[in-house]
Amino acid sequence: MKDWINQKTFHLPEDTVVAVGKFDGEHRGHQKIIATMLTVAREQGLKTAIFTFGTPPAAVVSGQRRPQILTNEERRERLHQAGIDYIVEYPFDAEIAAMDGEDFVREILLGAMRMRAIVGGEDLRFGKAGAVNAAKLKSLGERLHFSVYIIQKETEAGEEISSSLIHEALAAGDMAKANTLLGMPYTAEGVVQHGNGIGNRILGFPTINLLLPAGKLLPRRGVYQTETVLPDGRTFRSITNVGTNPSVEQDHLSHRLRLESFLLDFSGDLYGVRVRLRFLRFIRPEKKFASLTALKQQIMADLSSID
């Protein structure tokens, strides 16, 4: 496995089956593409390779970067875990934006990526102004001698699964829908930070505070039933607050949206440890309590509500 990050000059060492896209969230539609790639790779003796961008093109064009379901680091980890051999995160700029679609196929996909086959959805488009669509790609494949596999969009309840649909579900706190579209629980991970000590010192609950990369998409502010996964694989039931914890005094984390999790049946020190949260169910909106006693009572009620 190897990644080329923010590099314009690269050359893959083996012939490949390729997919081009954002792969934000690695949802069920992406999983279908990857499964097809793995089958093609096995049948034709190829390696698998993803071409994507370090910064989404829409963010460069508009100047506003939409938070991502997966950070670039998380995306690379997920793709490799799924069986992808090579990942190219190409820098998006005016030069690549203006590149003719056929030139992109010839120079980057066939040349640098040694593409012998490509897999994409029915809405696949790339090149300047999205000039290369599925039909055009098939025509190029016949002329330039590479195989093209176009697969039907994955749907759920009559809707085409997309990253935008998952964004909407997360914004509403609808974890059941988001996780169904993803085909797995939505996750967030980060290194445990020192907070204000309210959880252990006053409330009597073991807590962890996480700060996430600024580009990471978080669900609606509120309290969620979660699972906390440690690096050694141990998993603990937990509840997690997404927000700024308005009921406690200000601390060095309070200016940032953060995650604070209360772990069940755990004791120990996790400061500096990278943990992963799986979001299972929305419990209630974030709110400000009149006292820490009221906050503790609510946390106890939240904990008693989880499976």
Secondary structure, 3 states (H helix, E strand, C coil): CEEEECCCCCCCCCCEEEEECCCCCCCHHHHHHHHHHHHHHHHHCCEEEEEEECCCHHHHHHCCCCCECCCHHHHHHHHHHCCCCEEEEECCCHHHHCCCHHHHHHHHHHHHCCEEEEEEECCCEECHHHCEEHHHHHHHHHHHCCEEEEECCCEECCEECCHHHHHHHHHCCCHHHHHHHHCCCEEEEEEEECCCCHHHHHHCCCEEEECCCCCECCCCCEEEEEEEECCCCCEEEEEEEEECCCCCCCCCCCCCCEEEEEECCCCCCCCCCEEEEEEEEEEECCCCCCCHHHHHHHHHHHHHCCC
